[in-house]
Amino acid sequence: MIDRVKDIEVDGLSEEQVDEFHKNGFIVVNDVFSMEEVEVLRRATESEVVMDRLNQGGHATKAVHLLEITTLDPIFMDLARDPKILNRLVSLIGPDIQLQHSKLATKPPSKGKGTFAWHQDLAFFPHTNSSVLAVMVMLDDATPENGCMQMVRGSHKLGYLNHSVDGLFTAECRESHYWEKKSNVAQITPKTGGISIHHGLTLHGSPANLSGKPRRGVVFEYRTDDAYQISDTIWKDTGLLMCGQRREVVRCEPGLIRLPKQDPKSEFYTGHVFGSAYNQNGELTDQSEYYRD
Ligand SMILES: O=C(O)CCC(=O)C(=O)O
């Protein structure tokens, strides 16, 4: 059992914050990390290994999500396990928490670039239950000008929304009426060192960066130990226990989940039509005509 959460005295969320999260599907908490802590993290994002990977991704002109960031520098693993994050999550999803994925999310300094389409995180990697949360730790202030995330209030209660066209997953939600109603949409603007926490079914996206300066955030997706991934990729850090215990049980919420079926012709195709987690199919079945027609 890993009881990091009790190691250091750090408060969880207040009752009001928990209520706000359950009502809206997101919450912003400022002043979680000090400027000194942020400076250390910023330096880590500028290391040779990280910069090489960002350059490969073309971060100067487009949004790059550098996955498995915890494996590139231990400081990011320490951040994922930081009680200042975990204690707050325990208030929302209980004590047994795994990491689902980690990434550095950068927006380019080129004006007008870096749009991130509206989506629900869980549409990419469905789980047997929706106790899945994302935390973004801001290394720069998030503002409407630099393309902060926008979220549809209460959308975590809508279930899984459609992200497919002609049966193929498109990596963006197709139900624009939800965000076209502007009064439903909140701008998520944590300051540097602050965090946002959003539910895995909260509908969100982010517009282009108009500030001419980079916008950096470290994102961790967490899940309860009993949420079992049904589809998409298993990353190197997927399933690491962050705090609490492995209970060896799976909890299922009722309902149907559409599997995000990848187009084998897409540049993002990873070799399995339904991703490596779902991969109930052997290699030959994945290559069969059924999935190729
Ligand atoms: O970087 C952003 O602004 C968007 C990030 C996001 O939507 C995500 O990680 O799911």
The ligand as an SDF file (V2000), in Angstrom:
LIG
                    3D

 10  9  0  0  0  0  0  0  0  0999 V2000
   -3.6610   22.0110  -24.0340 O   0  0  0  0  0  0  0  0  0  0  0  0
   -4.8480   22.3270  -24.0730 C   0  0  0  0  0  0  0  0  0  0  0  0
   -5.2240   23.4930  -24.0040 O   0  0  0  0  0  0  0  0  0  0  0  0
   -5.9090   21.2810  -24.2200 C   0  0  0  0  0  0  0  0  0  0  0  0
   -5.5740   20.0550  -23.4880 C   0  0  0  0  0  0  0  0  0  0  0  0
   -6.6760   19.0780  -23.5210 C   0  0  0  0  0  0  0  0  0  0  0  0
   -7.7690   19.3650  -23.9080 O   0  0  0  0  0  0  0  0  0  0  0  0
   -6.4540   17.7200  -23.0560 C   0  0  0  0  0  0  0  0  0  0  0  0
   -5.3300   17.4080  -22.6710 O   0  0  0  0  0  0  0  0  0  0  0  0
   -7.4070   16.9230  -23.0530 O   0  0  0  0  0  0  0  0  0  0  0  0
  1  2  2  0
  2  3  1  0
  2  4  1  0
  4  5  1  0
  5  6  1  0
  6  7  2  0
  6  8  1  0
  8  9  2  0
  8 10  1  0
M  END
$$$$
